[in-house]
């Protein structure tokens, strides 16, 4: 048996042994989600898991960020990252360990549900699993492992906060950084990779459409911002369909509309929450300029006075496009094949989703990154979905419930195998 075959067998044996504990951890995390920037208990739980695996752990990095360090001789430093935050989504999966957590909304007298609807609970269990496997095979690799629990991924703020708080200066600077994300469009048991641009950049805007409120029985005595907002929402869609080169990737979504309090009262303003996606800064800048032009133009056409022109703000939710380093991605692909088999490592298309792991690769100095997509769909259900044309619940859905096994087990094997491949000791010379 070759050394690579022996390592593969050892990693699979360890993963099978560790799986029950990892599923228990996943269920615990799933049942107790915390929103972006509020991950205090989650971070403490992950920190304790990393300590138990022998890592030196630091907390409070960029908010509730966690950094675990495992130094194992000379060699490169590899960072693996898991996000930790949940979403303001009321869970409807029916799982026995479903979240019942809810939080009060400061601006309204209501509560909203909280759920791990984007798989971050799986990501944390997988990172802990990979750390446990790597801690058990330290004789097969040499270098330093950084295990990072990142807060506030869903708001696009967590990675920036950790970088600003010195993650790359206070701890060993990574030579490589790896992350994965579950994907319900890929069968569980497989993992997807892509060199170059793998996911889109994202920028969010708050557009306040203003008018002059009044009585519903006397609309002529008002300038109705609800109607202006409706016209604006429809018109904004043409920024993609008629102002963007069809060969470029661009998406524009109005994700929320807030305005008014009473059936028969025309409000003074309506707030639109707008999000755009793109693969390069040129498309982004053109879309932002066009949004401002169109929003203002529609307001002018409705007779809105200059002192009530729309207000456009950026709340800070923005992430750059994510670009996998081609050379690193090829090395990771080879390692994944060695531990999972060629048939389970698949090339995937570019994604329109975005996430702030890209920020870790855009600093100074630049860190080569590789971001992977882990299969998280029951293969039979996915096949039936494709046959029938009915989509399975996707990320951010209240019904998103991926199978923990083999998702966690395969993810742990994949991440441990990729790290071990990057930190494999050099062969002794003659």
WOPEWO-V115730 format. One record per backbone hydrogen bond with DSSP energy under -0.5 kcal/mol. NH is the residue of the N-H (numbers start at 1). CO is the residue of the C=O. Records with the same first field share a line. If there is no record, write none. Layout:
NH: CO ; CO
This chain:
6: 2
7: 3
8: 4
9: 5
10: 6
11: 7
12: 8
13: 9
14: 10
15: 11
16: 12
17: 13
18: 14
19: 15
20: 16
22: 18
23: 19
24: 20
25: 21
26: 22
27: 23
28: 24
29: 25
30: 26
31: 27
32: 28 ; 29
33: 30
36: 86
38: 35
40: 38
43: 39
44: 40
45: 41
46: 42
47: 43
48: 44
49: 45
50: 46
51: 47
52: 48
53: 49 ; 50
54: 51
55: 50
56: 69
57: 55
58: 67
60: 65
61: 65
62: 60
63: 60
64: 62
65: 61
66: 149
67: 58
68: 147
69: 56
70: 145
72: 73 ; 143
78: 144
79: 176
80: 146
81: 178
82: 148
84: 150
86: 34
87: 115
89: 87
91: 89
92: 398
98: 95
100: 31
103: 112
105: 110
106: 104
108: 105
110: 108
112: 103
114: 101
115: 87
117: 115
123: 119
124: 120
125: 121
126: 122
127: 123
128: 124
129: 125
130: 126
131: 127
132: 128
133: 129
134: 130
135: 131
136: 132
137: 133 ; 134
138: 135
140: 137
141: 138
142: 423
143: 72
144: 76
145: 70
146: 78
147: 68 ; 145
148: 80 ; 146
149: 66 ; 147
150: 82 ; 148
156: 153
157: 152
158: 152
161: 157
162: 158
163: 159
164: 160
165: 161
166: 163
167: 162
169: 166
170: 166
171: 167
175: 77
176: 77
177: 368
178: 79
179: 370
180: 81
181: 372
183: 374
186: 183
188: 377
189: 375
190: 187
191: 344
192: 373
193: 346
196: 324
198: 322
199: 322
200: 351 ; 353
201: 278
202: 319
203: 276
204: 317
205: 274
206: 313
207: 205 ; 272
208: 206 ; 311
209: 207 ; 270
210: 208
211: 268
212: 223
214: 266
216: 264
218: 215
219: 216
221: 218
222: 219
223: 212
225: 223 ; 267
228: 224
229: 225
230: 226
231: 227
232: 228
233: 229
234: 230
235: 231
236: 232
237: 233 ; 234
238: 235
239: 236
240: 237
241: 237
242: 238
243: 238
244: 240
248: 245
250: 248
251: 277
253: 275
255: 253 ; 273
256: 273
258: 271
260: 269
265: 262
266: 214
267: 265
270: 209
271: 258
272: 207
273: 256
274: 205 ; 272
275: 253
276: 203
277: 251
278: 201
279: 249
284: 280
285: 281
286: 282
287: 283
288: 284
289: 285
290: 286
291: 287
292: 288
293: 289
294: 290
295: 291
296: 292
297: 293
298: 294
299: 295
300: 296
301: 297
302: 298
303: 300
304: 299
308: 305
309: 306
311: 208
313: 206 ; 311
315: 313
318: 316
319: 202
322: 199
323: 321
324: 196 ; 322
325: 369
329: 325
330: 326
331: 327
332: 328
333: 329
334: 330
335: 331
336: 332
337: 333
338: 334
339: 335
340: 336
341: 336 ; 337
344: 341
345: 342
346: 191 ; 344
348: 193
351: 198
358: 355
359: 356
360: 356 ; 357
361: 357 ; 358
362: 359
368: 175 ; 366
370: 177
372: 179
373: 192
374: 181 ; 372
375: 190
376: 183 ; 186
377: 186
382: 378
383: 379
384: 380
385: 381
386: 382
387: 383
388: 384
389: 385
390: 385
391: 389
396: 117
397: 394
400: 397
401: 399
407: 403
408: 404
409: 404
410: 406
411: 407
412: 408
413: 409
414: 410
415: 411
416: 412
417: 413
418: 414
419: 415
420: 416
421: 417
422: 418
423: 419
